[in-house]
Amino acid sequence: MAKIKVIGVGSPMLDLLVNVEDSFIDSIEGDKGGMVLVAPDELDSILKKGGNEKIVKAPGGSAANTIFGLSHFGIKTALLGKTGSDDEADFYKKQYQDMGGDISRLKVNQDVPTGRCLSLITPDSERTMRTDLGAAATMTPQDVTSADFAGCTHLHIEGYMLFNADLTCHILKLAKEANCIISLDLASFEVVNAAKDLLKDLLTDYVDIIFANEEEAAAFCGTDDPEKCLEILSEFSDIVAVKIGKEGAYIKRGSEKVKIDALRVKAVDTTGAGDLWASGFLYGLLNEKNLKEAGDIASACGAEVVQVIGAAIPKDGWERIKKLLN
């Protein structure tokens, strides 16, 4: 484990979490449960429209959430992305460093604020996201060199990066040249629909591990049957996990296929559930667990994070997960 270092690539975002009614989701543009990129003023308008509801702030971003989880497991990690030069960035970096994370790969834009992601949480615990990428959207291929992957054995990249095809291809090429094992989280059905043609090539050429929920898998595969999606996605990558919410997940590696049951808990917010599920699964794989064992760790992480607001598992949650491992 001492030789393992996982680098996460994505958009470092300040998460803004707020509880709303379904009627509020109906009053704004975009589908419930999805992610839509918005301009700063539009995000501010949605916040204003929500009135004085209590907002919880936390460091986030899809790949970052997964990396945060791995850091809590004691794995060496680094983050590659771009922040602003502001209080939000200082808060973000301190939180990650306190976990033992390496911030040396984070880039800075002096002129653009750190990105924000607004998660609107409805009573069914579903989250609908509206995102202002801010400084994260200004990262270019010129910002990233082979030095960023020095000492790294694994790359975990979020699907949202597919909105910048040139940057994503550049990053994946450098990571593969550095002999990194590469995992990709498909992120959202909107991402898959927008990048389907590119995605097929990237999965074939670079990606070793695919994480998808049932909506993302259906968008890519053209079927609502998660087991059929599993078979289709397995044609592209060595390991595939298709998560099916309360019903658990299917995982496939070669001819081996397992069904993972979800733990029955009272969910209050699904923000970060897939990200932390990936943390648990990757931790299991890195510790040479079999698919069932890795999936059970993933399920425990997902169950803990949906019981709280936001994507951070609290201390007592991590204690329960580590007790399970022991």
DADA-V362423 format. One record per run of one state. SS is the DSSP state (H for helix, E for strand, C for the rest). FROM is the first residue (numbers start at 0). TO is the last residue. If there is no record, write none. Layout:
<<SS & FROM & TO> <SS & FROM & TO>>
This chain:
<<C & 0 & 3> <E & 4 & 8> <C & 9 & 11> <E & 12 & 18> <C & 19 & 20> <H & 21 & 25> <C & 26 & 33> <E & 34 & 36> <C & 37 & 38> <H & 39 & 48> <C & 49 & 54> <E & 55 & 59> <C & 60 & 60> <H & 61 & 71> <C & 72 & 74> <E & 75 & 79> <C & 80 & 80> <E & 81 & 83> <C & 84 & 85> <H & 86 & 97> <C & 98 & 100> <E & 101 & 101> <C & 102 & 105> <E & 106 & 108> <C & 109 & 113> <E & 114 & 120> <C & 121 & 125> <E & 126 & 131> <C & 132 & 132> <H & 133 & 137> <C & 138 & 139> <H & 140 & 142> <C & 143 & 144> <H & 145 & 148> <C & 149 & 152> <E & 153 & 157> <H & 158 & 162> <C & 163 & 163> <H & 164 & 176> <C & 177 & 179> <E & 180 & 184> <C & 185 & 187> <H & 188 & 204> <C & 205 & 207> <E & 208 & 212> <H & 213 & 220> <C & 221 & 224> <H & 225 & 232> <C & 233 & 237> <E & 238 & 242> <C & 243 & 243> <H & 244 & 246> <C & 247 & 247> <E & 248 & 252> <C & 253 & 254> <E & 255 & 259> <C & 260 & 271> <H & 272 & 285> <C & 286 & 289> <H & 290 & 304> <C & 305 & 313> <H & 314 & 324> <C & 325 & 325>>
